[in-house]
């Protein structure tokens, strides 16, 4: 999938039907970002510890939280 990064680094996620039940993303999920070897792609996967607070996510450095999309970020 190729996604356009919006303002503030927002990345739109694929629709729910593209995921199976255990991999569906929900608002608030924590994702681990990994730069792929070609350095042109980013792999996003659910992080093992979904109980971290925003400060812990920021300190980790490679985590982000799924947030509701603001359509204005893509105008």
N, C-alpha and C positions, 0 to 999 in steps of 0.2 A: 504494500500500500504506500502510496506517495501522499503526504499531507502537506498543506501549506501552513507554515507557522505564522500566526497572527501577531498583532500588537501584544506587548507584554509577554511574548514567548508562548502564547496559547497554541495548543495543538488539538485539532478536532479529532475525536475518537470515532472509529467505525461504529455502525449501528449494532445494537444488541444481537441481531440475528446472525452476525458474523462470529459470535462467540458461543461456545457450549455453556451449559448451565454453571459449571464450576469455575469457568474463566470469565464470566460476565463481570464487567466493571460497574461499580456503583459510586455515586457521589460520596466522597470521603475516603475512598480506597487509597492506599499508599503504594506508589509504583517506584521501582528501581530503574534508573536510566543507565544504560550501558552503551558506550560508543563502539560501533562495530569496526572491525579491522580496517575496512576501506575508508573510515573516518567521514563517510558521507551519509551514514545511517545511524539511527539511535534505536536500540532495542528497549522496549518498555515491558516490564513484567511485574506482577503483584509481588510486593515485598513480603517476606515471611512474617514479620512482626507488624501487624495492623493496629497496634495499640499506641504507637508513638504520638507525641504531641507535636505541634508545629515547630517548637524550638528544637526538639530532637531531630526532626526531619531536616531542618536547616543545617544543624551541626554535622549531620552525616555527609551532606554535600551532593549525593547522587540520588536523592529521593524527592518525590513530588507527590502532592495529593490531588486526586481527581476533584475538580471543581465544576460547577455548572458553567456552561459556555455562555459568554456574552457575545451575541451576534455582532455587536458594534466593533469587536476586536478584529473582525474580518472584512470590514468595509474598505 
